[in-house]
Amino acid sequence: GYCLVYTPMKRVSVHNTLVGAVIGALPPFIGTWGQLGTLFTPETVLLSAYIFSWQYPHFYGILYENRYDYKKAGYEMISNYDKDGVKATRHIKFAAVLALTTPLGMA
């Protein structure tokens, strides 16, 4: 999925980060399915939500530091259209709230 969907999508849509975050959060589901024979458990959903949530702050930090290189390479990234980072900051704040509150469900 990652190489077939996410990587090519970088050239056509700014939503590639969302797709990459979803694909990156799939391994807990796959592991749980293989180990327990069930796909959805509360632990799996919470762990996947946590993994999903950290991807925006992580990637946007890299993206904005290298935004000119991404643009020169022809990638459709949020930094091409959100020059001052207002939308990206909104995404990061949402992800941070998710990252900080998700572990509470695991207690």
C-alpha positions as CSV (number, residue, x, y, z in Angstrom):
1,G,0.0,0.0,0.0
2,Y,2.7,2.4,1.0
3,C,4.7,2.3,-2.3
4,L,1.7,1.8,-4.5
5,V,-0.6,4.5,-3.0
6,Y,1.2,7.0,-0.8
7,T,4.4,7.6,-2.7
8,P,2.7,8.2,-6.1
9,M,0.1,10.3,-4.4
10,K,2.7,12.8,-3.4
11,R,2.7,14.1,-7.0
12,V,-1.0,14.5,-7.3
13,S,-2.6,15.5,-3.9
14,V,-1.8,17.4,-0.7
15,H,-3.9,14.7,1.0
16,N,-1.0,12.3,0.6
17,T,0.0,12.9,4.3
18,L,-3.4,11.7,5.5
19,V,-3.1,8.5,3.3
20,G,0.5,8.0,4.6
21,A,-0.7,8.4,8.2
22,V,-3.5,5.8,7.7
23,I,-1.1,3.4,6.0
24,G,1.5,3.9,8.7
25,A,-1.1,3.1,11.4
26,L,-2.1,-0.2,9.9
27,P,0.6,-2.5,11.3
28,P,-1.1,-2.9,14.8
29,F,-4.2,-4.1,13.0
30,I,-2.3,-6.6,11.0
31,G,-0.3,-7.8,14.0
32,T,-3.4,-8.2,16.2
33,W,-5.1,-10.1,13.4
34,G,-2.2,-12.4,13.0
35,Q,-1.8,-13.0,16.8
36,L,-5.4,-13.0,18.1
37,G,-7.4,-13.8,14.9
38,T,-9.4,-10.6,15.4
39,L,-8.9,-7.2,13.7
40,F,-10.5,-4.8,16.1
41,T,-9.7,-4.7,19.8
42,P,-9.7,-1.6,22.0
43,E,-5.9,-1.9,22.4
44,T,-5.4,-2.1,18.6
45,V,-7.6,0.9,17.9
46,L,-5.9,3.0,20.5
47,L,-2.4,2.0,19.4
48,S,-3.3,2.7,15.8
49,A,-4.8,6.1,16.8
50,Y,-1.6,6.9,18.7
51,I,0.7,6.0,15.8
52,F,-1.5,7.9,13.4
53,S,-1.4,11.0,15.6
54,W,2.3,11.4,15.8
55,Q,2.8,11.2,12.0
56,Y,1.6,14.8,11.3
57,P,3.9,16.6,13.8
58,H,6.8,14.3,12.7
59,F,6.4,14.7,9.0
60,Y,5.4,18.4,8.9
61,G,8.5,19.2,10.8
62,I,10.5,17.5,8.1
63,L,8.3,18.9,5.3
64,Y,8.5,22.6,6.3
65,E,12.3,22.4,6.8
66,N,12.7,21.0,3.3
67,R,9.6,22.5,1.6
68,Y,11.5,24.0,-1.3
69,D,13.1,20.6,-2.1
70,Y,9.7,18.9,-2.1
71,K,8.3,21.6,-4.4
72,K,11.2,21.4,-6.7
73,A,10.8,17.6,-6.9
74,G,7.2,18.1,-8.0
75,Y,5.4,16.9,-4.9
76,E,2.0,18.4,-4.0
77,M,2.5,19.1,-0.4
78,I,0.5,21.3,2.0
79,S,3.6,23.6,2.3
80,N,3.1,24.6,-1.4
81,Y,-0.2,26.3,-0.5
82,D,0.1,27.0,3.2
83,K,3.2,29.2,3.2
84,D,2.8,30.5,6.7
85,G,1.9,27.1,8.1
86,V,-1.6,28.0,9.5
87,K,-3.3,24.8,8.2
88,A,-0.4,22.6,9.1
89,T,-0.4,24.1,12.7
90,R,-4.1,23.2,12.9
91,H,-3.3,19.6,11.9
92,I,-0.5,19.4,14.4
93,K,-2.6,20.7,17.2
94,F,-5.3,18.2,16.5
95,A,-2.8,15.4,16.3
96,A,-1.1,16.5,19.5
97,V,-4.5,16.4,21.4
98,L,-5.1,12.9,19.9
99,A,-1.5,11.8,20.9
100,L,-1.9,13.1,24.4
101,T,-5.4,11.7,25.1
102,T,-5.1,8.3,23.4
103,P,-2.9,6.8,26.1
104,L,-5.7,7.6,28.7
105,G,-7.9,5.0,27.0
106,M,-5.1,2.4,27.5
107,A,-5.0,2.8,31.3
